[in-house]
């Protein structure tokens, strides 16, 4: 929770409930620095420890606009390669907004790991 979310997340506001098993649910919430609240959740569709997670993704404000996230982990020399794929967006605007958010998310992760 120290690095999750796009830029501008209010420090200490991120919360997560995770039941990481096929059919398990998750919910993640956070506030931006401007005070706006966000909540996303879904269901784990595939769980392969240390290899792959597939889960649905829907914002609390638009639950009917469900998309799918796949995260794959692969050995890469002395480290790990993370392959991320988010698909099945309702429209191009949703796709583009998520691309911006995930790009910020990965900058946060990179900074955290450094």
N, C-alpha and C positions, 0 to 999 in steps of 0.2 A: 504494500500500500504506500510505500515511500516514493514510488515512481509511477504508479498507475495514473492514467488520465492525460488529457491534453494540457497544454500550457495554460496557466491562469487558474489552476485548481487551488482552492483555499487550503493552506496547510492544515492537516489534521482532520479534514472533512470527509475523507474517503472511508467508506464502510463496505464490507463485503461479507456475504453469506454464501458459502460454497459447499455443495454436496457433490463432490467430484466422483461420479459413477454414472454409468449409462442409465438414463432416465432421471438422474438427479438434477436438481434445480440450482441456479445461482442468481444472486442479486447483488449489484454493485451500485453504490450511490456516492455522489460528491457534490460539492458546491463550488462554483467559480468564485473568483475574488469579488465579482460584482454582486454576489449573493444568490445568483440563479441556481436552483437545485436541479440535478439530473439523476435519473435512475434507469438502469438497464438490467435486463435479466433474460434468462432463457433456460434451455434444457440441454444437458450433455447428451449427444447422440453417439459419440464414440470416445472411448478412453483407453489408450494404450500407454501405460506408464513409461515415462522417459522417451516416448516416440511421437505420440499424436493425440490431439484433442480436437473434437468436432462438436460445435455447440450452436444452438440458435441464438440470435441476438435481436432483441426488440426493446426500444426505449419505452419507458412507462407511459410517456405522453402519446405514443403512437404504436400500441401493441399489435395492430393489424399489419404493420410494415416489418415483418420478420425477415431477417437475412440469416446467412450462415457463415460462421467463422471456422477456419481450419488452421491449426497450429501444428507444425511438424518440427521435430528436433532430430538432427542428424549429426553423428560424430564428424568432426572436421579438424584433423590434426590433433593438437592438444586442447582444442576447444569444442564448441558446439555451434552448428549452423541452425538458426531458427528460420523456418520458411512459414510465411504468414499469408493467408488467402481469405479475403472477405468477399462473399458473392451473394447473388440473388437479391439485389437491391430493388426497391420499388420503382426508382427512376434515377436518371443521371445526376440530379441534384443531391439525392441521398448518397450516391456513390462518391461524388466529389467532396461532400462534407465529411464523410467518413475517412476518405483519403487524407484530408487535412488533419483530422483528429488523430488518426493512427500515426501519421508522420511525426506529430508532436510527441505522442506517446513513446515512439521509438527513440527520439532524441532524449527524453527523460530516462529511459532504460539505459541508453548508452552512457549518459552522464553518471547514473547511479553505479554502473559497473566500473567506470573509470575511477 
